[in-house]
Structure formats: structure tokens, C-alpha cells
Amino acid sequence: MRRTFILSLLLLFLTCALSAQWYRQSFPANEYLWRVRFANENIGWVASNLHIWKTTNGGATWLAQDTSLGADWALYALDTNTVFCANYDGVNPATAGIRRTTNGGVTWQVVDSSGFAFSEFAFVSPQAGFACGYTWVSGSKYIAIIKKTSNAGTAWNRVYLDTTTSYDIFEGISFANQSRGWAIAYNGVVFNTTDSGTTWSSQDSSVSYPFPLRDIFFISPDSGWAVGGISGTMVIARTTNGGSSWSVTEKGGSSLREVKFLNSRVGWFVGENNGDPFIGHTTNGGETWETQQFIPSEYFGFESFSMANERVGWAVGGTNRIYKTTNGGVTWVDGLEAAPEIFSLD
């Protein structure tokens, strides 16, 4: 009886694993998908090279909304009504700015037209948020910038500007609480604030050299992650002392684009370009990471992902490629397909 029980549990586990996957959803246009952000399991937005798209049914169908931006590099859903996007048209000097909707995307307004190209948003409350990015100077030189809003994005004020052009481009920004925040530059320099973004200072200038970093996320004031790399080499950096020092892992694989945690245990990263892994998942606070596969299996990368909760999420990247999971994207297992015929307990 006990043997039957153990075998039954094993078969149940394998059967559940068989259905665990990221599966491709249909998308109505051949556009390059840069960013995805969901407010809940049903309502979300995708930023492409031409449009902002919205779904109200978990990605089953999409409706084109804002068409005035060109390439959208940053996207943030504060709730089901208030969403921010930032664009860069790929021409220097950039035609860039922040746009906002407060009615779920029916209409969009320009709330910052300073000409900076913004890479990421982070909000610490419904009113207070940050945008990081850069502007082009000359040749290959850029000026990094951080702006803050205290009125839900109606106005944005500069809180950091690099006038030395030595810190390149701010790619990611993250806050552990309303006071403690971090921003990371493409060249691996980490900046932090301890006073709610009023002042910023450099922490570590050698996190990933010579590989670029793309995103940063802090689970707590002490524990944080940064990811990046180039085609063929992925970089995962971790700090346990608030960014004072970092341990860096370099592996063959994709250049990682985004890293996010839902809580102290559960997190994901996604990668772009060649090789595995494309999606990584941890359930123990980053002590170990598992590769997550997707159906059908294709060798391409992801630019962005958004998890509504531990089970439901989306990943985008490439032309009209959007994938969804409804069980957290647990690793696919090939093997037994039959459910147990008998379940008994003694």
C-alpha cells in the first residue's frame, strides 16, 4: 500500500510537471515587442516599436492604443488606469519623452518632453516614482539622468544628472522601500540613494566589467540582483550588503535583460540573443536558479517579462512573440503522461 502511495505521488508530480510551461499566444501585428507590464491577471500592456497595445482578457486579444511614440523602451503599469511609457526614436539627438494615461489607455498625454530617453520606471507609492535614462551628447558619449515625480507623474523633476559623461546610460532602477533605491548603468556602475531619491552617489564601479548590465532589483535593503552580459555570455550579480560589494557569476548563454522578484523567495530573469537559458526562475531567494522552457521550443530571446502573481505571467521579445504561463513556468519534464489509476493511503 505504501509503495502504491509513493508511486501515485510520483506520477502526480510528473503529470503536473508535464503541463507546466510557457506557451505562445497569438499577437495581431508583426511588430518588435520591447516591454510588457500587467496590472493583474487580465489587464496589461505591451510596448512595441510602433504601438502601445492593451489586453483585458489575459492576452487572448490585443487592441492598439497609442501610435505616436515610435520605439518604446520603458513601460510601467501603476494600476489598471495609470500607465507610463517612454520612447526613443533611434535618432540622435533623441526625440524622447514620458507619456501617461489615467484612463486605461483611452488617451495619452505627454508629461515630460525634456528630450531624455528613459529606460525604466520605479514607483514607491501611488504618488512617488522615478524614471532613469540618458541623453546623447556627441559621438558615443551620453549623460545619465534620474527624474522623480511626487504627484503620480503629472510633473517630473531632475534629481540626478551626470555632467562628466563617465557613467554612460542608466538601464535599471529599483527601490527596496521609500528611502532606499539603486540605479545601474550600462557600464556596470551602481548608484544608490538613502534619502528617497533626493541625492545619489556611486557605490561600486566594477560590478560586471567588461560586460554591460541591463537591470537591477532589490528584494530588501540588503539583498539585490543585477543582470546583463553580451551575446554568448550572461552575467548575474548579487549583493547581500546593500550594494557595497557584489559577487558576479559569468556563464555562457544569453545576455540577460530583466530581473524581478515577487517576494523574498520567488523571482525570474529573462534573456535575449543566443543560447540558454531564456527564462530563469528561483524559489529560494536566488540561491539556485532553474531554466524554464517554452512551447514550442525556439532559439530566440526575451526582452521583458511581467508576473501578475506566482502562477500567471508573460514574456515578450522579437517580432510578435509573446509567451504566457499559468503555473509559474515550472520546468518542462519529458516522460510519463498517464495519471495514476489508483490512489490509496494506509
C-alpha positions as CSV (number, residue, x, y, z in Angstrom):
1,M,0.0,0.0,0.0
2,R,2.8,2.4,0.9
3,R,4.5,1.6,-2.4
4,T,1.3,2.4,-4.3
5,F,1.0,5.7,-2.4
6,I,4.6,6.8,-3.2
7,L,4.3,5.8,-6.9
8,S,1.0,7.7,-7.1
9,L,2.6,10.8,-5.7
10,L,5.5,10.5,-8.2
11,L,3.1,10.1,-11.1
12,L,1.1,13.1,-9.9
13,F,4.2,15.2,-9.7
14,L,5.4,14.2,-13.2
15,T,1.9,14.7,-14.7
16,C,1.7,18.2,-13.2
17,A,5.2,18.9,-14.5
18,L,4.2,17.9,-18.0
19,S,1.6,20.7,-18.2
20,A,4.0,23.3,-16.7
21,Q,5.2,25.6,-19.4
22,W,5.3,28.9,-21.2
23,Y,3.1,28.8,-24.3
24,R,3.0,31.2,-27.2
25,Q,0.0,33.5,-27.6
26,S,-1.1,35.0,-30.9
27,F,-0.4,38.6,-31.5
28,P,-2.1,40.7,-34.1
29,A,0.8,42.6,-35.7
30,N,4.4,41.9,-36.9
31,E,6.0,44.4,-34.5
32,Y,9.0,44.0,-32.3
33,L,7.9,43.7,-28.7
34,W,10.1,45.6,-26.2
35,R,8.2,45.7,-22.9
36,V,5.3,44.0,-21.2
37,R,3.6,45.1,-17.9
38,F,0.4,43.7,-16.4
39,A,-1.7,45.2,-13.6
40,N,-3.4,41.9,-12.8
41,E,-4.2,38.6,-14.5
42,N,-6.3,40.1,-17.1
43,I,-5.3,43.7,-17.8
44,G,-1.9,44.5,-19.3
45,W,0.1,46.4,-21.9
46,V,2.8,45.7,-24.4
47,A,5.1,48.4,-25.9
48,S,6.3,47.7,-29.4
49,N,8.4,49.6,-32.0
50,L,5.2,51.2,-33.3
51,H,2.3,51.0,-30.8
52,I,1.2,50.6,-27.2
53,W,-1.1,47.5,-27.1
54,K,-3.6,46.6,-24.4
55,T,-5.4,43.4,-23.4
56,T,-8.3,43.0,-21.0
57,N,-8.5,39.2,-21.2
58,G,-5.1,37.9,-20.2
59,G,-3.5,38.3,-23.7
60,A,-6.2,36.4,-25.6
61,T,-6.8,39.6,-27.7
62,W,-4.9,42.9,-28.1
63,L,-6.0,46.4,-29.1
64,A,-3.7,49.0,-30.4
65,Q,-3.8,52.2,-28.4
66,D,-1.1,54.9,-28.6
67,T,0.5,55.2,-32.0
68,S,2.5,58.4,-31.6
69,L,5.7,57.2,-29.9
70,G,7.8,55.1,-32.2
71,A,10.1,52.7,-30.3
72,D,9.0,52.3,-26.6
73,W,11.9,51.5,-24.2
74,A,10.1,51.8,-20.9
75,L,6.7,50.8,-19.7
76,Y,5.1,50.8,-16.2
77,A,1.6,50.0,-15.0
78,L,0.9,51.7,-11.8
79,D,-2.7,50.2,-11.7
80,T,-5.4,49.4,-14.2
81,N,-5.9,53.0,-15.1
82,T,-2.5,54.7,-14.8
83,V,0.3,53.6,-17.1
84,F,3.6,55.3,-18.2
85,C,5.6,54.7,-21.3
86,A,8.8,56.4,-22.6
87,N,10.1,56.4,-26.1
88,Y,13.2,56.9,-28.1
89,D,13.1,57.2,-31.9
90,G,16.6,55.9,-32.5
91,V,17.9,59.2,-33.9
92,N,20.5,61.4,-32.2
93,P,19.6,63.8,-30.7
94,A,16.7,61.7,-29.4
95,T,13.0,62.6,-29.8
96,A,12.0,61.2,-26.4
97,G,9.7,61.8,-23.5
98,I,7.3,60.3,-21.0
99,R,3.6,59.8,-21.8
100,R,0.9,58.9,-19.3
101,T,-2.6,57.6,-19.4
102,T,-5.0,57.8,-16.5
103,N,-8.0,56.1,-18.1
104,G,-6.5,52.8,-19.0
105,G,-5.0,53.9,-22.3
106,V,-8.0,55.6,-24.0
107,T,-6.0,58.8,-24.1
108,W,-2.3,59.5,-23.5
109,Q,-0.6,62.8,-22.6
110,V,3.0,64.0,-22.6
111,V,4.1,64.6,-19.0
112,D,7.8,65.1,-19.8
113,S,9.3,66.4,-23.0
114,S,12.8,67.2,-21.9
115,G,14.4,65.1,-24.7
116,F,15.8,62.4,-22.4
117,A,15.4,58.7,-23.4
118,F,14.1,56.8,-20.3
119,S,14.9,53.1,-19.8
120,E,12.9,52.2,-16.7
121,F,10.4,53.3,-14.1
122,A,10.1,52.5,-10.4
123,F,7.3,53.7,-8.1
124,V,7.4,53.5,-4.3
125,S,3.9,54.8,-3.8
126,P,0.9,55.8,-6.0
127,Q,2.3,59.4,-5.9
128,A,6.1,59.0,-5.8
129,G,8.0,57.4,-8.7
130,F,11.3,57.6,-10.6
131,A,12.5,57.3,-14.2
132,C,16.1,56.7,-15.2
133,G,17.7,57.1,-18.6
134,Y,20.1,59.2,-20.6
135,T,20.6,61.7,-23.4
136,W,23.1,61.7,-26.2
137,V,25.9,64.3,-26.1
138,S,28.3,63.6,-29.0
139,G,30.0,60.6,-30.6
140,S,29.5,57.7,-28.2
141,K,29.1,59.9,-25.1
142,Y,25.9,60.1,-23.1
143,I,24.6,61.8,-20.0
144,A,22.8,59.7,-17.4
145,I,19.8,61.1,-15.6
146,I,17.2,60.2,-12.9
147,K,13.9,62.1,-12.6
148,K,11.3,61.9,-9.8
149,T,7.6,62.6,-9.6
150,S,5.7,63.4,-6.4
151,N,2.3,63.8,-8.0
152,A,1.6,60.5,-9.8
153,G,3.6,61.5,-12.8
154,T,2.0,64.9,-13.6
155,A,5.4,66.5,-13.3
156,W,8.9,65.1,-13.3
157,N,11.9,66.9,-11.6
158,R,15.6,66.0,-12.1
159,V,17.3,64.6,-9.0
160,Y,20.5,63.3,-10.7
161,L,22.4,64.4,-13.8
162,D,25.8,63.1,-14.7
163,T,27.7,66.0,-16.3
164,T,31.0,64.1,-16.7
165,T,29.6,61.6,-19.3
166,S,31.6,58.9,-17.5
167,Y,28.6,56.8,-16.3
168,D,27.1,56.1,-19.7
169,I,23.4,55.1,-19.7
170,F,21.2,54.3,-16.7
171,E,19.4,51.0,-17.6
172,G,17.6,50.0,-14.5
173,I,16.3,51.4,-11.2
174,S,14.8,49.7,-8.1
175,F,13.7,50.7,-4.6
176,A,13.5,48.4,-1.6
177,N,11.4,50.9,0.3
178,Q,10.6,54.6,0.1
179,S,14.0,55.7,1.2
180,R,16.5,53.1,-0.2
181,G,17.0,52.9,-4.0
182,W,19.5,51.9,-6.6
183,A,20.2,52.6,-10.3
184,I,22.5,50.8,-12.6
185,A,24.4,52.0,-15.6
186,Y,25.1,50.0,-18.8
187,N,28.9,50.1,-17.9
188,G,28.2,48.4,-14.5
189,V,28.3,51.4,-12.2
190,V,25.8,51.2,-9.4
191,F,24.3,54.3,-7.7
192,N,22.2,54.4,-4.6
193,T,20.1,56.8,-2.6
194,T,19.2,56.6,1.1
195,D,17.0,59.8,1.3
196,S,14.1,58.9,-1.0
197,G,16.0,59.9,-4.2
198,T,17.0,63.4,-3.2
199,T,20.7,62.6,-3.6
200,W,22.5,59.8,-5.4
201,S,26.1,58.6,-5.1
202,S,28.1,55.9,-6.8
203,Q,28.6,52.7,-4.9
204,D,30.6,50.2,-7.0
205,S,32.2,50.8,-10.3
206,S,33.3,47.3,-11.2
207,V,30.3,45.1,-10.8
208,S,30.4,43.5,-14.2
209,Y,33.4,44.9,-16.1
210,P,33.9,44.4,-19.1
211,F,30.3,43.1,-19.6
212,P,27.3,45.5,-19.6
213,L,24.5,45.4,-17.1
214,R,20.8,45.8,-18.1
215,D,18.7,45.7,-14.9
216,I,18.7,45.8,-11.1
217,F,16.3,44.7,-8.5
218,F,16.4,44.7,-4.7
219,I,14.4,42.3,-2.6
220,S,15.3,44.2,0.6
221,P,17.6,47.0,1.7
222,D,20.4,44.4,1.8
223,S,19.6,41.8,-0.8
224,G,19.7,42.7,-4.5
225,W,20.4,41.4,-8.0
226,A,21.8,42.8,-11.3
227,V,21.8,41.1,-14.7
228,G,23.3,41.7,-18.1
229,G,26.0,40.4,-20.4
230,I,26.6,40.2,-24.1
231,S,25.7,37.7,-26.7
232,G,27.2,34.4,-25.6
233,T,27.9,35.5,-22.0
234,M,25.3,36.1,-19.3
235,V,26.1,38.0,-16.1
236,I,24.3,37.6,-12.8
237,A,25.5,39.7,-9.9
238,R,24.3,39.5,-6.3
239,T,24.8,41.7,-3.2
240,T,23.9,40.9,0.4
241,N,25.1,44.2,1.9
242,G,23.0,46.8,0.1
243,G,25.3,47.1,-2.9
244,S,28.6,47.8,-1.1
245,S,30.0,44.7,-2.8
246,W,28.8,42.2,-5.4
247,S,29.5,38.6,-6.2
248,V,29.4,38.1,-10.0
249,T,28.7,34.9,-12.0
250,E,29.5,34.7,-15.7
251,K,28.2,31.9,-17.8
252,G,27.7,31.1,-21.5
253,G,24.3,31.9,-22.7
254,S,22.0,34.8,-23.4
255,S,22.5,38.4,-22.5
256,L,20.1,38.9,-19.6
257,R,17.6,41.8,-19.9
258,E,15.4,41.9,-16.8
259,V,15.2,40.5,-13.3
260,K,12.3,40.8,-10.9
261,F,11.2,39.2,-7.6
262,L,7.6,38.9,-6.3
263,N,8.8,38.3,-2.8
264,S,11.9,37.3,-0.9
265,R,11.8,33.8,-2.4
266,V,10.3,33.9,-5.9
267,G,11.9,35.6,-8.9
268,W,12.7,35.4,-12.6
269,F,15.1,36.7,-15.2
270,V,14.8,36.7,-18.9
271,G,17.5,36.8,-21.6
272,E,18.0,37.7,-25.2
273,N,20.2,36.6,-28.1
274,N,21.7,33.1,-28.4
275,G,21.8,30.1,-26.1
276,D,20.1,29.0,-22.9
277,P,18.7,30.0,-20.5
278,F,16.0,32.3,-21.9
279,I,14.0,32.3,-18.6
280,G,15.4,31.6,-15.2
281,H,13.3,31.0,-12.1
282,T,14.2,30.8,-8.4
283,T,12.0,29.8,-5.4
284,N,14.7,30.1,-2.7
285,G,15.7,33.8,-3.0
286,G,18.3,33.2,-5.7
287,E,20.3,30.5,-4.0
288,T,19.6,28.4,-7.1
289,W,18.1,29.1,-10.5
290,E,16.2,26.8,-12.8
291,T,15.9,27.1,-16.6
292,Q,12.3,27.4,-17.7
293,Q,11.4,26.2,-21.2
294,F,8.7,27.2,-23.5
295,I,6.4,25.6,-26.1
296,P,7.1,25.5,-29.0
297,S,10.9,25.4,-28.4
298,E,12.6,28.2,-30.4
299,Y,16.1,29.7,-30.1
300,F,15.4,33.4,-29.6
301,G,15.5,35.7,-26.6
302,F,13.2,37.7,-24.5
303,E,13.4,41.5,-23.8
304,S,10.9,41.8,-20.9
305,F,8.5,39.9,-18.6
306,S,5.7,40.6,-16.2
307,M,4.3,38.4,-13.5
308,A,0.8,39.1,-12.1
309,N,1.5,36.6,-9.3
310,E,3.5,33.4,-8.8
311,R,1.5,31.5,-11.4
312,V,0.5,33.9,-14.2
313,G,2.9,35.9,-16.3
314,W,4.1,36.9,-19.7
315,A,7.4,37.3,-21.6
316,V,8.0,39.2,-24.8
317,G,10.8,39.7,-27.3
318,G,11.3,39.6,-31.0
319,T,8.7,40.1,-33.7
320,N,5.2,39.4,-32.4
321,R,6.5,36.8,-29.9
322,I,4.6,36.8,-26.6
323,Y,4.5,33.8,-24.2
324,K,2.3,33.2,-21.2
325,T,2.4,30.9,-18.2
326,T,-0.4,30.0,-15.9
327,N,1.5,27.8,-13.4
328,G,4.7,29.8,-12.9
329,G,6.5,28.3,-15.8
330,V,7.8,25.3,-13.9
331,T,10.4,23.3,-15.8
332,W,9.0,21.1,-18.6
333,V,9.6,17.4,-18.0
334,D,9.5,14.7,-20.7
335,G,8.3,11.3,-19.5
336,L,5.3,9.7,-18.1
337,E,1.9,11.1,-19.3
338,A,-0.6,8.9,-17.6
339,A,-2.3,9.9,-14.4
340,P,-2.4,7.3,-11.6
341,E,-5.3,4.9,-11.9
342,I,-5.4,4.2,-8.1
343,F,-4.6,6.4,-5.2
344,S,-4.5,4.8,-1.8
345,L,-3.3,5.7,1.7
346,D,-2.6,3.3,4.6
